[in-house]
C-alpha cells in the first residue's frame, strides 16, 4: 500500500470515528429537554450567572435540546445540591450550576446521602468575594481602615456553616472586631437589601455581584465602601484575582498587614487559608448527578469549553456581571480537594458551633 493511499485510509477512518461520535452526541440530546438547576434564589449572583450560561450554552450542545432553568434554593445551597444527587434524573437531562457546594461537603459530608465525590463534575469557575460596609456606621466609614473603630457592627450571613459566612467571621475575629452576626438570608440579594435598609451594615458578595450591583448602586452613591476581598490561594501562595487588579481594593492579607503591622497567624489564619483553597478555587461548580451517561457528559463538557471562545457570551457577561467567565474542565483533582484532615475539620466544626446556637 502506497503512502498516499495509507494516508487517505487513515484520514477516512478518523473522519468516520469523529462523525459517529458527533452523531452519537447529537442523537443523545436531539428532541430532549435539558434542565439547569441553580442552588440559590432567582435574582442573586449565582442565578444571574447560571441564566447567562443557559442562554448561550444551548447553541453549543449537539442536538439542540430545549433548555429550562430551575431554582432550588435554601440551606446555603444545600437544598439544590441534595436534590440533584438524590432526586434529580440521572439520564443526562439535568445538570447543576452550584455555589458553595464543595465547601458544604468538606465541612459535613454526612449531610449528603449520596456522596458528593460521586457526582459527575463537568467544570468549575474560580471566584472571589468583596466585603463592603455602610458608611454611616459611627464614627463614620471613610476609608477601609476605619472599620477598626466601628461601633455597632452587624454582619449579614446566608447560613452559619456556609463558606461565605465562615470567611466573614474569620476575618472579623482575626482583626479583633466586636460585631453581631445575623444569618439566615436566603440569598445575597436579600442580605444586600437588608444592608440598604440598615437592618445590618456589612456583607460580602461575589465579584460579579459586586461590579454589577454594589459598585454602581451603593458605592457610587456613598452608601457603602469596599473594605477588602478574598484572594486566590493555591495551598502555597496567594494570588491576586484578575478582576480586582485595578480597583484599589486590598486583599484581606494586605489589609491585615496594613492595620496590624504584620502577617496573621494561628488556627483562624490556617482555617481561612484552607477555606480559600476550596471555596475560591471552586466557587462555582457545574455538575451532573452520579452515573451520568458518558455521551451527555461529553456533550456538556464540549459545550462549556466552547463557551470560553464565545464572543457573544463574553459580551453579554461583560454587560451583566462585568467579566467574562472562563470555565476550567474538572479533573480528578476536584475529588482530591474534597477531603480535609480530621483535625482541621474538627477545629472548623467547633468554630462553627459557636455561631449556630
JODAMO-V525834 format. One line per field, one symbol per residue. ss: DSSP state (A for helix, B for strand, O for the rest). phi: phi as a letter, one per 40 degrees, with the letter a starting at -180 (. if undefined). psi: psi as a letter, one per 40 degrees, with the letter a starting at -180 (. if undefined). A space follows every 50 residues. Layout:
# JODAMO-V525834
ss->???
phi->???
psi->???
This chain:
# JODAMO-V525834
ss->OOAAAAAAAAAAAAAAAAAAAAAAAAAAAOOOBBBBBBOOOOOOAAAAAA AAAAAAAAAAOOOOOBBBBBBOOOAAAAAAAAAAAAOOOOOOOBBBBBBO AAAAAAAOAAAOOOOAAAOBBBBBBOOOBBBBBBOOOOOOOOOAAAAAAO OOBBBBOOOOOOAAAAAAAAAAAAAOOOBBBBOOOOOAAAAAAAAAOOOO OBBBBBAAAAAAAAAAAAAOOOOBBBBBBOOBBOOOOBBOOAAAOOOOOO BAAAAAAAAAOOOOOOAAAAAAAAAAAAAOOOOBBBBBOOOOOAAAAAAA AAAAAAAOOOAAAAAAAAAAAOOOOOOBBOOOAAAAAOOOOAAAAAAAAA AAAOOOO
phi->.cdcccccccccccccccccccccccccccgbbbbbcbcbccgccccccc ccdccbcdcbcdhfccbbbbcbbhffgcccccddcbbccbcgcabbbbbg cdcdcdcacccccbdcccccccabbcabbbcaaccccdchbbbdccccbc bgcbccbcadbccdcccdcccccccgccabbbbhccaccccccccccgcb baabacddccccbccccbcccgcbbcbabcccacgbacbccdccdbcgcc cddccdcccbgaccagdccccdcccccbcccbcbbbbbcdgcddcccccc ccccccccbcccccccccccbgaccbccccbccdccccbbddcccccccc ccccbbc
psi->hiddddddddddddddddddddddddddeheihhhhhheiiheidddddd ddddddddeehhefihhihhhgiiffeddddddddddiifeeehiihihe dddddddgdedhdhhdeeihhdiihiiihhhiiieehiehhdideedeei hfhhhhidhdeiddddddddddddefihihhhieheidddddddddefdi eiiiiiddddddddddddddeediiidiihiiheediiihhdeedfdehi iddddddddeeiiiiidddddddddddddddfdhhhiiiifihddddddd ddddddddehddddddddddefihihhhhhaeddddefhiiddddddddd ddddee.
